[in-house]
Amino acid sequence: MTMLETRSQALVDSAGQQAAEESQESMVQLRSVTKYFANVAAVDGIDLDVAEGEVLTLLGPSGCGKSTTLRCITGSLEIDAGTIQIGGKDVTRVPTHGRHIGLVFQNFALFPHMTVTENVAFPLKVRRVAKHEIRSRVAQALELVQLGQLGKRLPRELSGGQQQRVGLARAIVYRPRVVLFDEPLSNLDAMLRREMRYEIRRLCDELGFTAIYVTHDQEEALALSDRIAVMKDGIIHQIGAPDEIYASPRTLFVAQFLGNPNRNAGTLTELRADEATVRIGTTTVETPLPLDEIALGSDVVLVVRPEVVRIANSAEQTRVNMWEARISAMSFLGERREYVLTIDEGFELRAYLPPDVGHALGDVVRVEVPIAECRVYPGASASVEDS
């Protein structure tokens, strides 16, 4: 077995062990869940474990299968294959009302003719909870979402953020063990989205329920989640803690979707014991070994995040991955400046630098990228199978 095969197998073994440990105490468990639309797999054999009290986010672009997965968990879609367990109970064929889950929707879904109190009380009335218990629980839920004084208002008398808080209160009022969020903040403006994501996280921590959250907003996912499952084409490409996925993306898709990295096409020219060399134009870049086995001479994509690109002091000695570059574009973005640094034909790097760093358009500077911050992925025809 080659060293790359050993590393790849270790990743598989580690993921398998982690899944096995999680499945022993999972609040929500999906096994080989599959859903077809017109003979196309919108969800393609997903395995997923969500631990009790965990906030897990399904993240991906439109059409990746994240909302379909959530609807399979809610029971609003009947799956074509696989099983779903909630709280250790097989709910694969159980209707939505029997799954004891809370739902928070994208469009608020409030009854316009009902007051805030009546909207929040509705799930309890459906469950025939005693009136005195309804009053107590509704009051508690509204206090939790900081709407205790607005119980008599109608939805049209509330702001968008207040309406979403009502939706949250209604979802938690009957104390479900699992709450599902379907892009709940996408209809709010940027400031309200930031405010509400911290509010949702606070409620998750305070009440201790398990949450599955669907979004295409990477910042939202990073801020809210204990773990993120990045999806594309109905499958999970990578699952892990936010900092783990951001720092060590397993595939080019994950690397591109989280953050806004530099991507440069190049050629893999050398493989050593623990490092590799990629050529971009006439420039060579030293990198860690690719995660995937790639043949020498193959096309690859070099990924570098802008925040790790450094402009070196002119007195510093030339080191590995240090090059001269011309500042070909620049923007002031308030908390930082963004520079476009042209190193070679076809080799540019964007850098995020503090706003007080002063360089002019056209300046020639020395640029450095640490080897450990470079990521190499197969490009067109780069994989061993295709070579």
Secondary structure, DSSP 8 states (H G I E B T S, - for coil): --HHHHHHHHHHHHHHHHHHHHHTTEEEEEEEEEEEETTEEEEEEEEEEEETT-EEEEE-STTSSHHHHHHHHHTSS--SEEEEEETTEE-TT--GGGS-EEEE-TT----TTS-HHHHHHHHHHHTT--HHHHHHHHHHHHHHTT-TT-TT--GGGS-HHHHHHHHHHHHHTT--SEEEEESTTTTS-HHHHHHHHHHHHHHHHHH--EEEEEES-HHHHHHH-SEEEEEETTEEEEEE-HHHHHHS-SSHHHHHHSS--EEEEEEEEEE-SSEEEEEETTEEEEEE--SS-B-TT-EEEEEE-GGG-EEE-TTS---TTEEEEEEEEEEE-SS-EEEEEEEETTEEEEEEE-TT----TT-EEEEE--GGG-EEEE-TT-BGGG-
